[in-house]
């Protein structure tokens, strides 16, 4: 395994090109791209930064965050507000994400996607309207703990942090989640499963992990 430093700008260009030229994105097929990482790795920021470069390449883009597809509070907080195992196993509503976002983008699917389901802060439906992703479009989904759940993606990008960097960059009120990410690394190994892994210990100086 080799690690190659890359500038943030070059990383965005490389990812946009990789997505735009993905073999599965031919003949009008829609691509489902996962940007996976702990909140401290800022996967949402990377996903946002890819929107304009992809649109400039003629690709319609739909941004969705896994954080808008959490289970109701009665389920995800059944073992308390700060249970790392529940955070790892129970918080994400995999079924809703499949039903409302990923499955409709299968070849022959309706392409009608619900961009958000539930506001985690209020525990209420966002009442977002369905939107249709045009042929050749790209779904950019960001979130934590996405890999290893049998969710169908054409490309997965994992933003990796060392344990020290993760602890340093995680907000104090969120440090109870650290054991969940340690378990994710130990049981799932997202860096090995992802199509592309980026070391993100310092967001100003990312590095590509090469096989």
C-alpha positions, 0 to 999 in steps of 0.5 A: 500500500502506498500513500500519495499526497494530493492537493484538495483541488486536485483531489476534487478534479480526480474524483469528478473525473473518476465519477464522470468516466465510470463504466457503469455511467454509460447509456444514461445509467445513473450513478450512486456515489457514497462519500463515507467518513466520520463527521470529523472527516467532513464527508459532506463538504467533499460531496458538496465540492463535487457538485459543480465540477460534475455539472460542468461535465454535463452530469445532473447531480442530486445531493443526499445526506445519510443523516437525513435518513436516521431511524425515529428517536424511539428506536435509535435512542432505545439504549440511551443517547450516548450508546456507541453500539446503537450508533453503529448498528441502529441509527441509520435507517438502511431500509428507508435509504434503499427504498427511497433513494438507492433502489429507484436509481437501479436500471429500470427504476423510477428515478424518483428520489426522496432527498430527505426523510426525517429531521433528526433534531425534531424527529419529524418528517422533513416533508421533502418532495420527491425529485427525479434524477435525469438519465446520466445523473449522479447521486452524491450521498455522504454519511458515516458508517456506510460501507459494509451494509450491502448498500448498492453503490457504483463507487465508494470513497472512504475518508480515513482518519487515524485514531489520534486525528479522529479523537482530536477533530471530533467535537467534545459532545460527540466523542462518545461515538469514538468507540463506534468508529473503532469498531467500524475499523476493526469489523468492517475495514472500510479502507480496504473495502472502499473503491478509493480511500483518502487519508484526511487527517489534515483536510488541507493536505489529503493523501490518496491510498494506492493499492 
